[in-house]
Amino acid sequence: MKSKINEFKNLNTKIMSTTNNFKLIALALVCAVVSVNCDNNDSDNNAAVSADFSGTFVQQDQMARPAINTVFIAAGQPKDDFNAAIPSMMGAKYQSIFQSRLLALNAGYTTNALGQTAPQLTGLLATDVLNVDKTKKTTFFDGTNILTGRALADDVIDVELLLIFGGPMGTSNAALTSDHVNANDKAFGISFPYLATAW
């Protein structure tokens, strides 16, 4: 009889332990669901959560036109200063630095395919902003339209190399006017954001 009572107690302990485990698992699942539960209603104007924009913000990088900053401004303090510069003040401060660098890269520079002299090209590039023209085709340069924006498929580096090394007709220094990277490793998508997923 005593062994039956002990068996019953052991069975009861096992059942209670299993039940407690199920209760703990159920409680954990409920907590997980509640803590991550959200809906797709972004228009409920719930002001309880808002971004905090207090504090001091500092401009850290300037890269409107790819590679311009990299090529024309030396590393270290000059680049840090350029990156922190107000775009409207860049031209006056950096045009002569850009021109010296341009002539160091291409001592034979006269004009480029746009007919720009060294001061004209470097004056344009030293103000590192992305120009946009809402009335023309969006392109970095397509032979006709110049800096009217930047289409996703524009070969910006080839355009920049052409303007630096290509001479008045864009045909000089053929070995230096292209990076020979003519396509992405993956095609653009057909819906926003159009870029292929990272690999």
C-alpha positions in Angstrom: 0.0 0.0 0.0 2.8 2.4 0.9 4.5 1.8 -2.5 1.2 2.6 -4.3 0.9 5.9 -2.4 4.6 6.7 -3.4 3.8 5.8 -7.0 0.8 8.0 -6.9 2.8 10.9 -5.4 5.5 10.4 -8.1 2.9 10.4 -10.8 1.3 13.5 -9.3 4.7 15.3 -9.2 5.4 14.4 -12.8 2.0 15.7 -13.9 2.4 18.9 -11.9 5.9 19.4 -13.4 4.7 18.8 -16.9 1.7 21.2 -16.4 4.0 23.8 -14.9 6.3 23.5 -18.0 3.3 23.9 -20.3 2.2 27.0 -18.3 5.6 28.5 -18.5 5.8 27.9 -22.3 2.3 29.3 -22.8 3.2 32.4 -20.7 6.4 32.9 -22.7 4.5 32.7 -26.0 1.9 35.1 -24.8 4.5 37.6 -23.7 6.4 37.3 -27.0 3.3 37.8 -29.0 2.2 40.8 -26.9 5.7 42.4 -27.0 6.1 42.2 -30.8 2.5 42.7 -31.8 2.0 45.6 -34.2 -0.3 46.5 -37.0 0.1 48.3 -40.3 -1.9 51.3 -39.3 0.7 54.1 -39.7 -1.9 56.9 -39.9 -3.4 56.8 -36.4 -1.4 60.0 -35.5 -0.2 58.5 -32.3 2.0 61.1 -30.9 3.1 59.0 -27.9 6.2 57.9 -29.8 8.2 60.6 -31.6 11.8 61.1 -32.7 14.0 63.1 -30.6 16.0 65.7 -32.7 17.4 67.6 -29.8 21.2 68.0 -29.5 23.9 69.2 -31.9 24.2 67.6 -35.3 27.4 67.8 -37.3 27.9 67.2 -41.0 30.4 64.3 -41.4 30.5 63.5 -45.1 30.1 65.2 -48.5 29.7 62.9 -51.5 27.1 64.4 -53.8 29.2 63.4 -56.9 30.9 60.0 -56.4 34.7 60.0 -56.3 35.1 63.8 -56.6 35.8 64.2 -52.9 38.0 61.1 -53.0 40.1 62.3 -56.0 40.4 66.0 -55.5 40.8 66.4 -51.7 43.8 64.9 -49.8 43.1 62.6 -46.9 43.3 63.8 -43.3 42.4 67.3 -42.2 41.8 68.7 -45.7 39.2 66.0 -46.4 37.6 66.5 -42.9 37.3 70.2 -43.6 35.8 69.6 -47.0 33.3 67.1 -45.6 32.2 69.7 -43.0 32.0 72.6 -45.4 28.7 74.3 -46.2 28.1 73.6 -49.9 27.5 77.2 -50.9 30.9 78.1 -49.6 32.8 75.2 -51.2 33.5 76.8 -54.6 35.3 79.8 -53.3 37.4 77.8 -50.9 38.2 74.7 -52.9 38.2 75.6 -56.6 41.9 76.4 -56.7 42.8 73.2 -54.8 40.7 71.2 -57.3 42.3 72.9 -60.2 45.8 72.1 -58.9 44.8 68.5 -58.5 43.2 68.4 -62.0 46.4 69.7 -63.6 48.5 67.3 -61.6 46.4 64.4 -62.9 46.3 65.7 -66.5 49.1 68.2 -67.2 47.8 68.5 -70.8 44.3 69.6 -69.9 42.9 72.4 -72.1 39.2 71.9 -72.2 36.9 68.9 -71.8 34.0 67.5 -73.9 31.8 70.2 -72.5 34.1 72.9 -73.6 35.0 73.7 -70.0 38.4 75.2 -69.1 40.2 74.0 -66.0 38.8 76.8 -63.8 35.3 76.2 -65.2 35.3 72.4 -64.5 36.9 72.7 -61.1 34.6 75.6 -60.1 31.7 73.3 -61.0 33.1 70.3 -59.2 34.3 72.1 -56.1 30.7 72.8 -55.1 29.9 69.2 -54.4 26.1 69.2 -54.8 23.9 67.1 -57.1 22.3 69.5 -59.6 18.7 68.8 -60.6 16.9 70.3 -63.6 13.2 69.5 -63.4 12.6 70.4 -67.1 15.2 68.1 -68.7 16.0 64.4 -68.8 17.5 63.3 -65.5 21.1 62.4 -66.2 24.7 63.0 -65.0 25.8 63.4 -68.6 24.4 61.8 -71.7 26.3 63.8 -74.4 23.6 66.5 -74.5 22.2 67.0 -71.0 24.8 67.8 -68.3 24.3 67.4 -64.6 20.5 67.6 -64.8 20.3 65.0 -62.0 21.5 61.5 -61.7 19.7 58.4 -63.1 20.4 55.2 -61.3 22.1 53.6 -64.3 24.3 56.5 -65.1 28.0 55.5 -65.3 29.2 58.4 -63.2 32.8 57.3 -62.9 33.2 57.0 -66.7 31.7 60.5 -67.1 34.1 62.0 -64.6 37.1 60.3 -66.2 36.0 61.5 -69.6 35.7 65.1 -68.4 39.1 64.9 -66.7 41.1 63.0 -69.3 39.1 63.0 -72.6 40.1 66.4 -73.9 38.0 68.7 -76.1 36.4 65.8 -78.1 36.3 63.3 -75.3 38.5 61.0 -77.3 42.0 61.7 -75.8 43.7 59.3 -73.4 41.3 56.4 -74.2 42.9 54.2 -71.6 42.0 56.7 -68.9 38.4 57.6 -69.8 36.7 54.5 -68.5 36.9 52.2 -65.5 35.6 49.4 -67.8 32.9 48.5 -65.3 30.0 48.6 -67.7 27.3 46.8 -65.8 26.1 45.8 -62.3 26.6 42.3 -61.0 22.8 42.2 -60.7 20.1 43.8 -62.8 18.0 46.7 -61.3 14.6 45.8 -60.1 11.4 47.1 -61.7 9.9 48.5 -58.5 11.1 50.9 -55.7 13.9 51.0 -54.5 15.0 49.4 -57.8 18.4 48.2 -56.4 19.1 44.5 -56.3 19.3 43.0 -52.8 22.7 42.9 -51.2 24.6 39.6 -51.5 
